[in-house]
């Protein structure tokens, strides 16, 4: 089981869930991005309830190239 340390209170934060890197809030509107196969693990603090991920390093990886970021931002901003 994956355990992390809470970024707020330094208490244990076990694995809460996992999703694909391309999971998007736009899926509620029927817009789906292709799966990358890159997991993003979320942890939930047992003490304060904070839900967080340590996946911020993925933003500089080859999975997240500049074109993809711009495409996702334009979908989210203008709603088209």
PyMOL commands that place a pseudoatom at each C-alpha (Angstrom):
pseudoatom trace, name=CA, resn=UNK, resi=1, chain=A, elem=C, hetatm=0, pos=[0.000, 0.000, 0.000]
pseudoatom trace, name=CA, resn=UNK, resi=2, chain=A, elem=C, hetatm=0, pos=[1.329, 3.449, -0.915]
pseudoatom trace, name=CA, resn=UNK, resi=3, chain=A, elem=C, hetatm=0, pos=[1.646, 5.801, 2.044]
pseudoatom trace, name=CA, resn=UNK, resi=4, chain=A, elem=C, hetatm=0, pos=[2.685, 9.411, 1.702]
pseudoatom trace, name=CA, resn=UNK, resi=5, chain=A, elem=C, hetatm=0, pos=[3.065, 12.203, 4.244]
pseudoatom trace, name=CA, resn=UNK, resi=6, chain=A, elem=C, hetatm=0, pos=[0.486, 15.000, 4.354]
pseudoatom trace, name=CA, resn=UNK, resi=7, chain=A, elem=C, hetatm=0, pos=[1.757, 18.302, 2.973]
pseudoatom trace, name=CA, resn=UNK, resi=8, chain=A, elem=C, hetatm=0, pos=[-0.207, 20.222, 5.623]
pseudoatom trace, name=CA, resn=UNK, resi=9, chain=A, elem=C, hetatm=0, pos=[0.093, 18.347, 8.926]
pseudoatom trace, name=CA, resn=UNK, resi=10, chain=A, elem=C, hetatm=0, pos=[2.848, 15.755, 8.260]
pseudoatom trace, name=CA, resn=UNK, resi=11, chain=A, elem=C, hetatm=0, pos=[0.607, 12.826, 9.215]
pseudoatom trace, name=CA, resn=UNK, resi=12, chain=A, elem=C, hetatm=0, pos=[0.265, 9.564, 7.228]
pseudoatom trace, name=CA, resn=UNK, resi=13, chain=A, elem=C, hetatm=0, pos=[-1.736, 9.827, 4.013]
pseudoatom trace, name=CA, resn=UNK, resi=14, chain=A, elem=C, hetatm=0, pos=[-2.574, 6.442, 2.434]
pseudoatom trace, name=CA, resn=UNK, resi=15, chain=A, elem=C, hetatm=0, pos=[-3.468, 5.954, -1.191]
pseudoatom trace, name=CA, resn=UNK, resi=16, chain=A, elem=C, hetatm=0, pos=[-6.951, 7.352, -1.900]
pseudoatom trace, name=CA, resn=UNK, resi=17, chain=A, elem=C, hetatm=0, pos=[-7.291, 6.698, -5.632]
pseudoatom trace, name=CA, resn=UNK, resi=18, chain=A, elem=C, hetatm=0, pos=[-5.617, 6.665, -9.016]
pseudoatom trace, name=CA, resn=UNK, resi=19, chain=A, elem=C, hetatm=0, pos=[-6.564, 8.076, -12.409]
pseudoatom trace, name=CA, resn=UNK, resi=20, chain=A, elem=C, hetatm=0, pos=[-5.006, 8.578, -15.818]
pseudoatom trace, name=CA, resn=UNK, resi=21, chain=A, elem=C, hetatm=0, pos=[-2.921, 11.720, -16.407]
pseudoatom trace, name=CA, resn=UNK, resi=22, chain=A, elem=C, hetatm=0, pos=[-5.397, 12.899, -19.071]
pseudoatom trace, name=CA, resn=UNK, resi=23, chain=A, elem=C, hetatm=0, pos=[-8.462, 12.724, -16.789]
pseudoatom trace, name=CA, resn=UNK, resi=24, chain=A, elem=C, hetatm=0, pos=[-10.290, 16.011, -17.223]
pseudoatom trace, name=CA, resn=UNK, resi=25, chain=A, elem=C, hetatm=0, pos=[-13.269, 17.851, -15.755]
pseudoatom trace, name=CA, resn=UNK, resi=26, chain=A, elem=C, hetatm=0, pos=[-14.443, 18.239, -19.358]
pseudoatom trace, name=CA, resn=UNK, resi=27, chain=A, elem=C, hetatm=0, pos=[-15.551, 14.585, -19.276]
pseudoatom trace, name=CA, resn=UNK, resi=28, chain=A, elem=C, hetatm=0, pos=[-18.756, 15.796, -17.599]
pseudoatom trace, name=CA, resn=UNK, resi=29, chain=A, elem=C, hetatm=0, pos=[-19.495, 17.564, -20.892]
pseudoatom trace, name=CA, resn=UNK, resi=30, chain=A, elem=C, hetatm=0, pos=[-18.707, 14.475, -22.964]
pseudoatom trace, name=CA, resn=UNK, resi=31, chain=A, elem=C, hetatm=0, pos=[-15.206, 15.598, -24.016]
pseudoatom trace, name=CA, resn=UNK, resi=32, chain=A, elem=C, hetatm=0, pos=[-12.638, 12.863, -23.475]
pseudoatom trace, name=CA, resn=UNK, resi=33, chain=A, elem=C, hetatm=0, pos=[-8.902, 13.049, -24.034]
pseudoatom trace, name=CA, resn=UNK, resi=34, chain=A, elem=C, hetatm=0, pos=[-7.046, 9.886, -25.072]
pseudoatom trace, name=CA, resn=UNK, resi=35, chain=A, elem=C, hetatm=0, pos=[-5.577, 7.866, -22.203]
pseudoatom trace, name=CA, resn=UNK, resi=36, chain=A, elem=C, hetatm=0, pos=[-1.837, 8.277, -21.662]
pseudoatom trace, name=CA, resn=UNK, resi=37, chain=A, elem=C, hetatm=0, pos=[-1.331, 5.199, -19.512]
pseudoatom trace, name=CA, resn=UNK, resi=38, chain=A, elem=C, hetatm=0, pos=[0.427, 7.409, -16.939]
pseudoatom trace, name=CA, resn=UNK, resi=39, chain=A, elem=C, hetatm=0, pos=[-1.097, 6.948, -13.477]
pseudoatom trace, name=CA, resn=UNK, resi=40, chain=A, elem=C, hetatm=0, pos=[-1.669, 9.861, -11.109]
pseudoatom trace, name=CA, resn=UNK, resi=41, chain=A, elem=C, hetatm=0, pos=[-1.920, 8.668, -7.509]
pseudoatom trace, name=CA, resn=UNK, resi=42, chain=A, elem=C, hetatm=0, pos=[-3.956, 10.627, -4.956]
pseudoatom trace, name=CA, resn=UNK, resi=43, chain=A, elem=C, hetatm=0, pos=[-3.479, 10.390, -1.193]
pseudoatom trace, name=CA, resn=UNK, resi=44, chain=A, elem=C, hetatm=0, pos=[-5.860, 11.365, 1.612]
pseudoatom trace, name=CA, resn=UNK, resi=45, chain=A, elem=C, hetatm=0, pos=[-4.556, 12.431, 5.004]
pseudoatom trace, name=CA, resn=UNK, resi=46, chain=A, elem=C, hetatm=0, pos=[-5.914, 10.370, 7.896]
pseudoatom trace, name=CA, resn=UNK, resi=47, chain=A, elem=C, hetatm=0, pos=[-5.716, 13.378, 10.193]
pseudoatom trace, name=CA, resn=UNK, resi=48, chain=A, elem=C, hetatm=0, pos=[-6.854, 16.515, 8.330]
pseudoatom trace, name=CA, resn=UNK, resi=49, chain=A, elem=C, hetatm=0, pos=[-8.541, 14.976, 5.254]
pseudoatom trace, name=CA, resn=UNK, resi=50, chain=A, elem=C, hetatm=0, pos=[-6.415, 16.791, 2.642]
pseudoatom trace, name=CA, resn=UNK, resi=51, chain=A, elem=C, hetatm=0, pos=[-6.446, 15.037, -0.729]
pseudoatom trace, name=CA, resn=UNK, resi=52, chain=A, elem=C, hetatm=0, pos=[-3.285, 15.625, -2.758]
pseudoatom trace, name=CA, resn=UNK, resi=53, chain=A, elem=C, hetatm=0, pos=[-0.944, 14.180, -5.367]
pseudoatom trace, name=CA, resn=UNK, resi=54, chain=A, elem=C, hetatm=0, pos=[2.798, 14.239, -5.795]
pseudoatom trace, name=CA, resn=UNK, resi=55, chain=A, elem=C, hetatm=0, pos=[2.448, 14.151, -9.577]
pseudoatom trace, name=CA, resn=UNK, resi=56, chain=A, elem=C, hetatm=0, pos=[3.413, 17.765, -10.260]
pseudoatom trace, name=CA, resn=UNK, resi=57, chain=A, elem=C, hetatm=0, pos=[6.654, 16.496, -11.818]
pseudoatom trace, name=CA, resn=UNK, resi=58, chain=A, elem=C, hetatm=0, pos=[4.589, 15.070, -14.679]
pseudoatom trace, name=CA, resn=UNK, resi=59, chain=A, elem=C, hetatm=0, pos=[4.008, 18.573, -16.041]
pseudoatom trace, name=CA, resn=UNK, resi=60, chain=A, elem=C, hetatm=0, pos=[7.587, 18.698, -17.303]
pseudoatom trace, name=CA, resn=UNK, resi=61, chain=A, elem=C, hetatm=0, pos=[7.595, 15.132, -18.666]
pseudoatom trace, name=CA, resn=UNK, resi=62, chain=A, elem=C, hetatm=0, pos=[7.261, 14.139, -22.343]
pseudoatom trace, name=CA, resn=UNK, resi=63, chain=A, elem=C, hetatm=0, pos=[3.662, 13.103, -21.573]
pseudoatom trace, name=CA, resn=UNK, resi=64, chain=A, elem=C, hetatm=0, pos=[2.715, 16.742, -21.051]
pseudoatom trace, name=CA, resn=UNK, resi=65, chain=A, elem=C, hetatm=0, pos=[4.046, 18.596, -24.049]
pseudoatom trace, name=CA, resn=UNK, resi=66, chain=A, elem=C, hetatm=0, pos=[3.287, 22.259, -24.728]
pseudoatom trace, name=CA, resn=UNK, resi=67, chain=A, elem=C, hetatm=0, pos=[0.671, 21.560, -27.413]
pseudoatom trace, name=CA, resn=UNK, resi=68, chain=A, elem=C, hetatm=0, pos=[-1.356, 19.290, -25.147]
pseudoatom trace, name=CA, resn=UNK, resi=69, chain=A, elem=C, hetatm=0, pos=[-1.423, 21.855, -22.323]
pseudoatom trace, name=CA, resn=UNK, resi=70, chain=A, elem=C, hetatm=0, pos=[-2.619, 24.606, -24.672]
pseudoatom trace, name=CA, resn=UNK, resi=71, chain=A, elem=C, hetatm=0, pos=[-5.316, 22.317, -26.103]
pseudoatom trace, name=CA, resn=UNK, resi=72, chain=A, elem=C, hetatm=0, pos=[-6.659, 21.415, -22.644]
pseudoatom trace, name=CA, resn=UNK, resi=73, chain=A, elem=C, hetatm=0, pos=[-6.606, 25.032, -21.488]
pseudoatom trace, name=CA, resn=UNK, resi=74, chain=A, elem=C, hetatm=0, pos=[-8.526, 26.221, -24.543]
pseudoatom trace, name=CA, resn=UNK, resi=75, chain=A, elem=C, hetatm=0, pos=[-11.236, 23.601, -24.026]
pseudoatom trace, name=CA, resn=UNK, resi=76, chain=A, elem=C, hetatm=0, pos=[-11.628, 24.591, -20.368]
pseudoatom trace, name=CA, resn=UNK, resi=77, chain=A, elem=C, hetatm=0, pos=[-11.604, 28.343, -20.939]
pseudoatom trace, name=CA, resn=UNK, resi=78, chain=A, elem=C, hetatm=0, pos=[-13.916, 28.890, -23.887]
pseudoatom trace, name=CA, resn=UNK, resi=79, chain=A, elem=C, hetatm=0, pos=[-16.246, 25.896, -23.297]
pseudoatom trace, name=CA, resn=UNK, resi=80, chain=A, elem=C, hetatm=0, pos=[-16.136, 24.708, -26.918]
for i in range(1, 80): cmd.bond("trace and resi %d" % i, "trace and resi %d" % (i + 1))
show_as sticks, trace
zoom trace
